[in-house]
Amino acid sequence: MRWVTAADISSLWGIPTGSVYRHASTRKWRRRSASGRTYYHGIDVYETLDGVTAAAAGR
């Protein structure tokens, strides 16, 4: 399983980091911390943001 940072998510999905934190909080993404950084579970990120971007694109 891949774990990603808020900066990674922001860059890959083209959304502000503030939105990443909001989604992580409201959707209760799994997270872990290492060396002062927080990493989010890739599947949680994908399941949330794939639906958000699809809705924004009108799919």
mmCIF file as Biopython writes it, N, C-alpha, C and O atoms, coordinates in Angstrom:
data_model
#
loop_
_atom_site.group_PDB
_atom_site.id
_atom_site.type_symbol
_atom_site.label_atom_id
_atom_site.label_alt_id
_atom_site.label_comp_id
_atom_site.label_asym_id
_atom_site.label_entity_id
_atom_site.label_seq_id
_atom_site.pdbx_PDB_ins_code
_atom_site.Cartn_x
_atom_site.Cartn_y
_atom_site.Cartn_z
_atom_site.occupancy
_atom_site.B_iso_or_equiv
_atom_site.auth_seq_id
_atom_site.auth_asym_id
_atom_site.pdbx_PDB_model_num
ATOM 1   N N  . MET A ? 1  ? 0.846   -1.184 0.000   1.0 0.0 1  A 1 
ATOM 2   C CA . MET A ? 1  ? 0.000   0.000  0.000   1.0 0.0 1  A 1 
ATOM 3   C C  . MET A ? 1  ? 0.880   1.231  0.000   1.0 0.0 1  A 1 
ATOM 4   O O  . MET A ? 1  ? 1.929   1.264  0.643   1.0 0.0 1  A 1 
ATOM 5   N N  . ARG A ? 2  ? 0.454   2.211  -0.707  1.0 0.0 2  A 1 
ATOM 6   C CA . ARG A ? 2  ? 1.190   3.471  -0.792  1.0 0.0 2  A 1 
ATOM 7   C C  . ARG A ? 2  ? 0.585   4.493  0.172   1.0 0.0 2  A 1 
ATOM 8   O O  . ARG A ? 2  ? -0.634  4.625  0.283   1.0 0.0 2  A 1 
ATOM 9   N N  . TRP A ? 3  ? 1.464   5.206  0.858   1.0 0.0 3  A 1 
ATOM 10  C CA . TRP A ? 3  ? 1.083   6.293  1.747   1.0 0.0 3  A 1 
ATOM 11  C C  . TRP A ? 3  ? 1.600   7.584  1.127   1.0 0.0 3  A 1 
ATOM 12  O O  . TRP A ? 3  ? 2.730   7.630  0.641   1.0 0.0 3  A 1 
ATOM 13  N N  . VAL A ? 4  ? 0.779   8.636  1.139   1.0 0.0 4  A 1 
ATOM 14  C CA . VAL A ? 4  ? 1.148   9.887  0.472   1.0 0.0 4  A 1 
ATOM 15  C C  . VAL A ? 4  ? 0.943   11.080 1.397   1.0 0.0 4  A 1 
ATOM 16  O O  . VAL A ? 4  ? 0.102   11.049 2.295   1.0 0.0 4  A 1 
ATOM 17  N N  . THR A ? 5  ? 1.726   12.131 1.163   1.0 0.0 5  A 1 
ATOM 18  C CA . THR A ? 5  ? 1.618   13.354 1.965   1.0 0.0 5  A 1 
ATOM 19  C C  . THR A ? 5  ? 0.570   14.286 1.364   1.0 0.0 5  A 1 
ATOM 20  O O  . THR A ? 5  ? 0.125   14.091 0.233   1.0 0.0 5  A 1 
ATOM 21  N N  . ALA A ? 6  ? 0.185   15.292 2.129   1.0 0.0 6  A 1 
ATOM 22  C CA . ALA A ? 6  ? -0.761  16.295 1.629   1.0 0.0 6  A 1 
ATOM 23  C C  . ALA A ? 6  ? -0.183  17.007 0.407   1.0 0.0 6  A 1 
ATOM 24  O O  . ALA A ? 6  ? -0.911  17.310 -0.538  1.0 0.0 6  A 1 
ATOM 25  N N  . ALA A ? 7  ? 1.120   17.273 0.424   1.0 0.0 7  A 1 
ATOM 26  C CA . ALA A ? 7  ? 1.757   17.925 -0.728  1.0 0.0 7  A 1 
ATOM 27  C C  . ALA A ? 7  ? 1.695   17.030 -1.964  1.0 0.0 7  A 1 
ATOM 28  O O  . ALA A ? 7  ? 1.457   17.516 -3.070  1.0 0.0 7  A 1 
ATOM 29  N N  . ASP A ? 8  ? 1.908   15.726 -1.780  1.0 0.0 8  A 1 
ATOM 30  C CA . ASP A ? 8  ? 1.798   14.785 -2.902  1.0 0.0 8  A 1 
ATOM 31  C C  . ASP A ? 8  ? 0.390   14.809 -3.484  1.0 0.0 8  A 1 
ATOM 32  O O  . ASP A ? 8  ? 0.210   14.885 -4.699  1.0 0.0 8  A 1 
ATOM 33  N N  . ILE A ? 9  ? -0.595  14.744 -2.610  1.0 0.0 9  A 1 
ATOM 34  C CA . ILE A ? 9  ? -1.997  14.712 -3.034  1.0 0.0 9  A 1 
ATOM 35  C C  . ILE A ? 9  ? -2.352  15.996 -3.763  1.0 0.0 9  A 1 
ATOM 36  O O  . ILE A ? 9  ? -2.990  15.962 -4.815  1.0 0.0 9  A 1 
ATOM 37  N N  . SER A ? 10 ? -1.942  17.122 -3.210  1.0 0.0 10 A 1 
ATOM 38  C CA . SER A ? 10 ? -2.208  18.415 -3.829  1.0 0.0 10 A 1 
ATOM 39  C C  . SER A ? 10 ? -1.632  18.482 -5.235  1.0 0.0 10 A 1 
ATOM 40  O O  . SER A ? 10 ? -2.293  18.942 -6.166  1.0 0.0 10 A 1 
ATOM 41  N N  . SER A ? 11 ? -0.416  18.029 -5.379  1.0 0.0 11 A 1 
ATOM 42  C CA . SER A ? 11 ? 0.260   18.058 -6.677  1.0 0.0 11 A 1 
ATOM 43  C C  . SER A ? 11 ? -0.381  17.096 -7.674  1.0 0.0 11 A 1 
ATOM 44  O O  . SER A ? 11 ? -0.612  17.459 -8.827  1.0 0.0 11 A 1 
ATOM 45  N N  . LEU A ? 12 ? -0.666  15.882 -7.239  1.0 0.0 12 A 1 
ATOM 46  C CA . LEU A ? 12 ? -1.204  14.857 -8.141  1.0 0.0 12 A 1 
ATOM 47  C C  . LEU A ? 12 ? -2.640  15.123 -8.568  1.0 0.0 12 A 1 
ATOM 48  O O  . LEU A ? 12 ? -3.005  14.864 -9.715  1.0 0.0 12 A 1 
ATOM 49  N N  . TRP A ? 13 ? -3.453  15.636 -7.656  1.0 0.0 13 A 1 
ATOM 50  C CA . TRP A ? 13 ? -4.869  15.831 -7.934  1.0 0.0 13 A 1 
ATOM 51  C C  . TRP A ? 13 ? -5.214  17.281 -8.281  1.0 0.0 13 A 1 
ATOM 52  O O  . TRP A ? 13 ? -6.343  17.570 -8.677  1.0 0.0 13 A 1 
ATOM 53  N N  . GLY A ? 14 ? -4.255  18.185 -8.136  1.0 0.0 14 A 1 
ATOM 54  C CA . GLY A ? 14 ? -4.482  19.579 -8.496  1.0 0.0 14 A 1 
ATOM 55  C C  . GLY A ? 14 ? -5.468  20.293 -7.592  1.0 0.0 14 A 1 
ATOM 56  O O  . GLY A ? 14 ? -6.268  21.104 -8.058  1.0 0.0 14 A 1 
ATOM 57  N N  . ILE A ? 15 ? -5.414  19.996 -6.302  1.0 0.0 15 A 1 
ATOM 58  C CA . ILE A ? 15 ? -6.289  20.670 -5.344  1.0 0.0 15 A 1 
ATOM 59  C C  . ILE A ? 15 ? -5.424  21.324 -4.267  1.0 0.0 15 A 1 
ATOM 60  O O  . ILE A ? 15 ? -4.306  20.874 -4.016  1.0 0.0 15 A 1 
ATOM 61  N N  . PRO A ? 16 ? -5.931  22.385 -3.628  1.0 0.0 16 A 1 
ATOM 62  C CA . PRO A ? 16 ? -5.157  23.047 -2.569  1.0 0.0 16 A 1 
ATOM 63  C C  . PRO A ? 16 ? -4.934  22.119 -1.370  1.0 0.0 16 A 1 
ATOM 64  O O  . PRO A ? 16 ? -5.754  21.243 -1.098  1.0 0.0 16 A 1 
ATOM 65  N N  . THR A ? 17 ? -3.835  22.314 -0.665  1.0 0.0 17 A 1 
ATOM 66  C CA . THR A ? 17 ? -3.561  21.467 0.499   1.0 0.0 17 A 1 
ATOM 67  C C  . THR A ? 17 ? -4.636  21.617 1.576   1.0 0.0 17 A 1 
ATOM 68  O O  . THR A ? 17 ? -4.909  20.668 2.311   1.0 0.0 17 A 1 
ATOM 69  N N  . GLY A ? 18 ? -5.240  22.788 1.674   1.0 0.0 18 A 1 
ATOM 70  C CA . GLY A ? 18 ? -6.332  22.968 2.630   1.0 0.0 18 A 1 
ATOM 71  C C  . GLY A ? 18 ? -7.491  22.029 2.348   1.0 0.0 18 A 1 
ATOM 72  O O  . GLY A ? 18 ? -8.126  21.524 3.275   1.0 0.0 18 A 1 
ATOM 73  N N  . SER A ? 19 ? -7.769  21.793 1.073   1.0 0.0 19 A 1 
ATOM 74  C CA . SER A ? 19 ? -8.821  20.849 0.695   1.0 0.0 19 A 1 
ATOM 75  C C  . SER A ? 19 ? -8.426  19.421 1.044   1.0 0.0 19 A 1 
ATOM 76  O O  . SER A ? 19 ? -9.271  18.609 1.423   1.0 0.0 19 A 1 
ATOM 77  N N  . VAL A ? 20 ? -7.148  19.121 0.914   1.0 0.0 20 A 1 
ATOM 78  C CA . VAL A ? 20 ? -6.660  17.789 1.298   1.0 0.0 20 A 1 
ATOM 79  C C  . VAL A ? 20 ? -6.943  17.557 2.780   1.0 0.0 20 A 1 
ATOM 80  O O  . VAL A ? 20 ? -7.478  16.514 3.155   1.0 0.0 20 A 1 
ATOM 81  N N  . TYR A ? 21 ? -6.587  18.525 3.619   1.0 0.0 21 A 1 
ATOM 82  C CA . TYR A ? 21 ? -6.805  18.377 5.061   1.0 0.0 21 A 1 
ATOM 83  C C  . TYR A ? 21 ? -8.294  18.263 5.387   1.0 0.0 21 A 1 
ATOM 84  O O  . TYR A ? 21 ? -8.685  17.494 6.266   1.0 0.0 21 A 1 
ATOM 85  N N  . ARG A ? 22 ? -9.119  19.026 4.679   1.0 0.0 22 A 1 
ATOM 86  C CA . ARG A ? 22 ? -10.570 18.969 4.913   1.0 0.0 22 A 1 
ATOM 87  C C  . ARG A ? 22 ? -11.120 17.592 4.560   1.0 0.0 22 A 1 
ATOM 88  O O  . ARG A ? 22 ? -11.873 17.002 5.336   1.0 0.0 22 A 1 
ATOM 89  N N  . HIS A ? 23 ? -10.743 17.080 3.387   1.0 0.0 23 A 1 
ATOM 90  C CA . HIS A ? 23 ? -11.195 15.738 2.993   1.0 0.0 23 A 1 
ATOM 91  C C  . HIS A ? 23 ? -10.707 14.686 3.987   1.0 0.0 23 A 1 
ATOM 92  O O  . HIS A ? 23 ? -11.465 13.797 4.372   1.0 0.0 23 A 1 
ATOM 93  N N  . ALA A ? 24 ? -9.453  14.784 4.397   1.0 0.0 24 A 1 
ATOM 94  C CA . ALA A ? 24 ? -8.882  13.813 5.338   1.0 0.0 24 A 1 
ATOM 95  C C  . ALA A ? 24 ? -9.668  13.797 6.647   1.0 0.0 24 A 1 
ATOM 96  O O  . ALA A ? 24 ? -9.915  12.739 7.226   1.0 0.0 24 A 1 
ATOM 97  N N  . SER A ? 25 ? -10.053 14.977 7.098   1.0 0.0 25 A 1 
ATOM 98  C CA . SER A ? 25 ? -10.787 15.078 8.351   1.0 0.0 25 A 1 
ATOM 99  C C  . SER A ? 25 ? -12.225 14.594 8.208   1.0 0.0 25 A 1 
ATOM 100 O O  . SER A ? 25 ? -12.687 13.780 9.008   1.0 0.0 25 A 1 
ATOM 101 N N  . THR A ? 26 ? -12.930 15.085 7.204   1.0 0.0 26 A 1 
ATOM 102 C CA . THR A ? 26 ? -14.347 14.749 7.069   1.0 0.0 26 A 1 
ATOM 103 C C  . THR A ? 26 ? -14.566 13.307 6.639   1.0 0.0 26 A 1 
ATOM 104 O O  . THR A ? 26 ? -15.551 12.690 7.045   1.0 0.0 26 A 1 
ATOM 105 N N  . ARG A ? 27 ? -13.675 12.762 5.833   1.0 0.0 27 A 1 
ATOM 106 C CA . ARG A ? 27 ? -13.817 11.376 5.357   1.0 0.0 27 A 1 
ATOM 107 C C  . ARG A ? 27 ? -13.049 10.369 6.214   1.0 0.0 27 A 1 
ATOM 108 O O  . ARG A ? 27 ? -13.055 9.170  5.934   1.0 0.0 27 A 1 
ATOM 109 N N  . LYS A ? 28 ? -12.386 10.872 7.266   1.0 0.0 28 A 1 
ATOM 110 C CA . LYS A ? 28 ? -11.666 10.023 8.222   1.0 0.0 28 A 1 
ATOM 111 C C  . LYS A ? 28 ? -10.664 9.086  7.541   1.0 0.0 28 A 1 
ATOM 112 O O  . LYS A ? 28 ? -10.663 7.873  7.751   1.0 0.0 28 A 1 
ATOM 113 N N  . TRP A ? 29 ? -9.808  9.706  6.712   1.0 0.0 29 A 1 
ATOM 114 C CA . TRP A ? 29 ? -8.753  8.926  6.064   1.0 0.0 29 A 1 
ATOM 115 C C  . TRP A ? 29 ? -7.829  8.316  7.105   1.0 0.0 29 A 1 
ATOM 116 O O  . TRP A ? 29 ? -7.556  8.918  8.144   1.0 0.0 29 A 1 
ATOM 117 N N  . ARG A ? 30 ? -7.354  7.116  6.813   1.0 0.0 30 A 1 
ATOM 118 C CA . ARG A ? 30 ? -6.322  6.516  7.658   1.0 0.0 30 A 1 
ATOM 119 C C  . ARG A ? 30 ? -5.045  7.326  7.483   1.0 0.0 30 A 1 
ATOM 120 O O  . ARG A ? 30 ? -4.725  7.777  6.384   1.0 0.0 30 A 1 
ATOM 121 N N  . ARG A ? 31 ? -4.327  7.502  8.578   1.0 0.0 31 A 1 
ATOM 122 C CA . ARG A ? 31 ? -3.098  8.294  8.520   1.0 0.0 31 A 1 
ATOM 123 C C  . ARG A ? 31 ? -2.057  7.712  9.454   1.0 0.0 31 A 1 
ATOM 124 O O  . ARG A ? 31 ? -2.365  6.994  10.405  1.0 0.0 31 A 1 
ATOM 125 N N  . ARG A ? 32 ? -0.825  8.045  9.150   1.0 0.0 32 A 1 
ATOM 126 C CA . ARG A ? 32 ? 0.283   7.693  10.037  1.0 0.0 32 A 1 
ATOM 127 C C  . ARG A ? 32 ? 1.301   8.812  9.976   1.0 0.0 32 A 1 
ATOM 128 O O  . ARG A ? 32 ? 1.362   9.565  9.003   1.0 0.0 32 A 1 
ATOM 129 N N  . SER A ? 33 ? 2.092   8.911  11.017  1.0 0.0 33 A 1 
ATOM 130 C CA . SER A ? 33 ? 3.105   9.966  11.088  1.0 0.0 33 A 1 
ATOM 131 C C  . SER A ? 33 ? 4.484   9.344  11.202  1.0 0.0 33 A 1 
ATOM 132 O O  . SER A ? 33 ? 4.682   8.332  11.874  1.0 0.0 33 A 1 
ATOM 133 N N  . ALA A ? 34 ? 5.432   9.980  10.525  1.0 0.0 34 A 1 
ATOM 134 C CA . ALA A ? 34 ? 6.830   9.560  10.600  1.0 0.0 34 A 1 
ATOM 135 C C  . ALA A ? 34 ? 7.697   10.775 10.337  1.0 0.0 34 A 1 
ATOM 136 O O  . ALA A ? 34 ? 7.469   11.511 9.377   1.0 0.0 34 A 1 
ATOM 137 N N  . SER A ? 35 ? 8.676   10.984 11.173  1.0 0.0 35 A 1 
ATOM 138 C CA . SER A ? 35 ? 9.621   12.104 11.026  1.0 0.0 35 A 1 
ATOM 139 C C  . SER A ? 35 ? 8.909   13.447 10.904  1.0 0.0 35 A 1 
ATOM 140 O O  . SER A ? 35 ? 9.335   14.312 10.138  1.0 0.0 35 A 1 
ATOM 141 N N  . GLY A ? 36 ? 7.827   13.621 11.658  1.0 0.0 36 A 1 
ATOM 142 C CA . GLY A ? 36 ? 7.117   14.889 11.664  1.0 0.0 36 A 1 
ATOM 143 C C  . GLY A ? 36 ? 6.196   15.121 10.479  1.0 0.0 36 A 1 
ATOM 144 O O  . GLY A ? 36 ? 5.615   16.199 10.356  1.0 0.0 36 A 1 
ATOM 145 N N  . ARG A ? 37 ? 6.050   14.137 9.608   1.0 0.0 37 A 1 
ATOM 146 C CA . ARG A ? 37 ? 5.152   14.276 8.456   1.0 0.0 37 A 1 
ATOM 147 C C  . ARG A ? 37 ? 3.975   13.327 8.611   1.0 0.0 37 A 1 
ATOM 148 O O  . ARG A ? 37 ? 4.103   12.244 9.182   1.0 0.0 37 A 1 
ATOM 149 N N  . THR A ? 38 ? 2.832   13.746 8.097   1.0 0.0 38 A 1 
ATOM 150 C CA . THR A ? 38 ? 1.650   12.897 8.112   1.0 0.0 38 A 1 
ATOM 151 C C  . THR A ? 38 ? 1.462   12.302 6.729   1.0 0.0 38 A 1 
ATOM 152 O O  . THR A ? 38 ? 1.562   12.991 5.715   1.0 0.0 38 A 1 
ATOM 153 N N  . TYR A ? 39 ? 1.189   11.011 6.714   1.0 0.0 39 A 1 
ATOM 154 C CA . TYR A ? 39 ? 0.971   10.283 5.465   1.0 0.0 39 A 1 
ATOM 155 C C  . TYR A ? 39 ? -0.443  9.723  5.470   1.0 0.0 39 A 1 
ATOM 156 O O  . TYR A ? 39 ? -0.916  9.210  6.484   1.0 0.0 39 A 1 
ATOM 157 N N  . TYR A ? 40 ? -1.113  9.828  4.325   1.0 0.0 40 A 1 
ATOM 158 C CA . TYR A ? 40 ? -2.485  9.367  4.190   1.0 0.0 40 A 1 
ATOM 159 C C  . TYR A ? 40 ? -2.531  8.101  3.346   1.0 0.0 40 A 1 
ATOM 160 O O  . TYR A ? 40 ? -1.739  7.928  2.420   1.0 0.0 40 A 1 
ATOM 161 N N  . HIS A ? 41 ? -3.460  7.230  3.674   1.0 0.0 41 A 1 
ATOM 162 C CA . HIS A ? 41 ? -3.618  5.951  2.991   1.0 0.0 41 A 1 
ATOM 163 C C  . HIS A ? 41 ? -4.096  6.194  1.553   1.0 0.0 41 A 1 
ATOM 164 O O  . HIS A ? 41 ? -5.123  6.836  1.332   1.0 0.0 41 A 1 
ATOM 165 N N  . GLY A ? 42 ? -3.349  5.679  0.597   1.0 0.0 42 A 1 
ATOM 166 C CA . GLY A ? 42 ? -3.625  5.942  -0.812  1.0 0.0 42 A 1 
ATOM 167 C C  . GLY A ? 42 ? -5.007  5.535  -1.273  1.0 0.0 42 A 1 
ATOM 168 O O  . GLY A ? 42 ? -5.604  6.232  -2.093  1.0 0.0 42 A 1 
ATOM 169 N N  . ILE A ? 43 ? -5.533  4.433  -0.776  1.0 0.0 43 A 1 
ATOM 170 C CA . ILE A ? 43 ? -6.865  3.993  -1.198  1.0 0.0 43 A 1 
ATOM 171 C C  . ILE A ? 43 ? -7.928  4.961  -0.703  1.0 0.0 43 A 1 
ATOM 172 O O  . ILE A ? 43 ? -8.865  5.271  -1.438  1.0 0.0 43 A 1 
ATOM 173 N N  . ASP A ? 44 ? -7.800  5.446  0.530   1.0 0.0 44 A 1 
ATOM 174 C CA . ASP A ? 44 ? -8.756  6.428  1.052   1.0 0.0 44 A 1 
ATOM 175 C C  . ASP A ? 44 ? -8.745  7.686  0.185   1.0 0.0 44 A 1 
ATOM 176 O O  . ASP A ? 44 ? -9.794  8.233  -0.155  1.0 0.0 44 A 1 
ATOM 177 N N  . VAL A ? 45 ? -7.544  8.129  -0.162  1.0 0.0 45 A 1 
ATOM 178 C CA . VAL A ? 45 ? -7.395  9.320  -1.002  1.0 0.0 45 A 1 
ATOM 179 C C  . VAL A ? 45 ? -8.069  9.090  -2.348  1.0 0.0 45 A 1 
ATOM 180 O O  . VAL A ? 45 ? -8.867  9.914  -2.794  1.0 0.0 45 A 1 
ATOM 181 N N  . TYR A ? 46 ? -7.753  7.982  -2.989  1.0 0.0 46 A 1 
ATOM 182 C CA . TYR A ? 46 ? -8.297  7.689  -4.315  1.0 0.0 46 A 1 
ATOM 183 C C  . TYR A ? 46 ? -9.821  7.591  -4.283  1.0 0.0 46 A 1 
ATOM 184 O O  . TYR A ? 46 ? -10.500 8.182  -5.122  1.0 0.0 46 A 1 
ATOM 185 N N  . GLU A ? 47 ? -10.358 6.848  -3.318  1.0 0.0 47 A 1 
ATOM 186 C CA . GLU A ? 47 ? -11.811 6.670  -3.262  1.0 0.0 47 A 1 
ATOM 187 C C  . GLU A ? 47 ? -12.541 7.994  -3.076  1.0 0.0 47 A 1 
ATOM 188 O O  . GLU A ? 47 ? -13.623 8.187  -3.629  1.0 0.0 47 A 1 
ATOM 189 N N  . THR A ? 48 ? -11.964 8.901  -2.307  1.0 0.0 48 A 1 
ATOM 190 C CA . THR A ? 48 ? -12.583 10.209 -2.107  1.0 0.0 48 A 1 
ATOM 191 C C  . THR A ? 48 ? -12.420 11.094 -3.329  1.0 0.0 48 A 1 
ATOM 192 O O  . THR A ? 48 ? -13.403 11.616 -3.858  1.0 0.0 48 A 1 
ATOM 193 N N  . LEU A ? 49 ? -11.196 11.265 -3.777  1.0 0.0 49 A 1 
ATOM 194 C CA . LEU A ? 49 ? -10.928 12.264 -4.811  1.0 0.0 49 A 1 
ATOM 195 C C  . LEU A ? 49 ? -11.333 11.812 -6.203  1.0 0.0 49 A 1 
ATOM 196 O O  . LEU A ? 49 ? -11.603 12.659 -7.054  1.0 0.0 49 A 1 
ATOM 197 N N  . ASP A ? 50 ? -11.388 10.524 -6.467  1.0 0.0 50 A 1 
ATOM 198 C CA . ASP A ? 50 ? -11.878 10.063 -7.760  1.0 0.0 50 A 1 
ATOM 199 C C  . ASP A ? 50 ? -13.342 10.451 -7.913  1.0 0.0 50 A 1 
ATOM 200 O O  . ASP A ? 50 ? -13.763 10.862 -8.994  1.0 0.0 50 A 1 
ATOM 201 N N  . GLY A ? 51 ? -14.117 10.326 -6.851  1.0 0.0 51 A 1 
ATOM 202 C CA . GLY A ? 51 ? -15.518 10.732 -6.890  1.0 0.0 51 A 1 
ATOM 203 C C  . GLY A ? 51 ? -15.690 12.235 -6.999  1.0 0.0 51 A 1 
ATOM 204 O O  . GLY A ? 51 ? -16.587 12.711 -7.696  1.0 0.0 51 A 1 
ATOM 205 N N  . VAL A ? 52 ? -14.844 12.982 -6.320  1.0 0.0 52 A 1 
ATOM 206 C CA . VAL A ? 52 ? -14.915 14.447 -6.351  1.0 0.0 52 A 1 
ATOM 207 C C  . VAL A ? 52 ? -14.565 14.971 -7.738  1.0 0.0 52 A 1 
ATOM 208 O O  . VAL A ? 52 ? -15.269 15.829 -8.271  1.0 0.0 52 A 1 
ATOM 209 N N  . THR A ? 53 ? -13.491 14.465 -8.325  1.0 0.0 53 A 1 
ATOM 210 C CA . THR A ? 53 ? -13.077 14.957 -9.642  1.0 0.0 53 A 1 
ATOM 211 C C  . THR A ? 53 ? -14.035 14.493 -10.727 1.0 0.0 53 A 1 
ATOM 212 O O  . THR A ? 53 ? -14.253 15.216 -11.700 1.0 0.0 53 A 1 
ATOM 213 N N  . ALA A ? 54 ? -14.615 13.300 -10.583 1.0 0.0 54 A 1 
ATOM 214 C CA . ALA A ? 54 ? -15.597 12.828 -11.558 1.0 0.0 54 A 1 
ATOM 215 C C  . ALA A ? 54 ? -16.842 13.708 -11.522 1.0 0.0 54 A 1 
ATOM 216 O O  . ALA A ? 54 ? -17.388 14.057 -12.568 1.0 0.0 54 A 1 
ATOM 217 N N  . ALA A ? 55 ? -17.291 14.065 -10.324 1.0 0.0 55 A 1 
ATOM 218 C CA . ALA A ? 55 ? -18.464 14.932 -10.191 1.0 0.0 55 A 1 
ATOM 219 C C  . ALA A ? 55 ? -18.185 16.310 -10.773 1.0 0.0 55 A 1 
ATOM 220 O O  . ALA A ? 55 ? -19.052 16.897 -11.421 1.0 0.0 55 A 1 
ATOM 221 N N  . ALA A ? 56 ? -16.990 16.827 -10.550 1.0 0.0 56 A 1 
ATOM 222 C CA . ALA A ? 56 ? -16.630 18.145 -11.077 1.0 0.0 56 A 1 
ATOM 223 C C  . ALA A ? 56 ? -16.559 18.132 -12.597 1.0 0.0 56 A 1 
ATOM 224 O O  . ALA A ? 56 ? -16.825 19.144 -13.245 1.0 0.0 56 A 1 
ATOM 225 N N  . ALA A ? 57 ? -16.199 16.986 -13.164 1.0 0.0 57 A 1 
ATOM 226 C CA . ALA A ? 57 ? -16.092 16.872 -14.622 1.0 0.0 57 A 1 
ATOM 227 C C  . ALA A ? 57 ? -17.435 16.532 -15.258 1.0 0.0 57 A 1 
ATOM 228 O O  . ALA A ? 57 ? -17.551 16.479 -16.483 1.0 0.0 57 A 1 
ATOM 229 N N  . GLY A ? 58 ? -18.457 16.302 -14.421 1.0 0.0 58 A 1 
ATOM 230 C CA . GLY A ? 58 ? -19.782 16.007 -14.939 1.0 0.0 58 A 1 
ATOM 231 C C  . GLY A ? 58 ? -19.950 14.569 -15.398 1.0 0.0 58 A 1 
ATOM 232 O O  . GLY A ? 58 ? -20.813 14.276 -16.226 1.0 0.0 58 A 1 
ATOM 233 N N  . ARG A ? 59 ? -19.132 13.668 -14.864 1.0 0.0 59 A 1 
ATOM 234 C CA . ARG A ? 59 ? -19.252 12.248 -15.239 1.0 0.0 59 A 1 
ATOM 235 C C  . ARG A ? 59 ? -20.242 11.543 -14.359 1.0 0.0 59 A 1 
ATOM 236 O O  . ARG A ? 59 ? -20.473 10.345 -14.526 1.0 0.0 59 A 1 
#
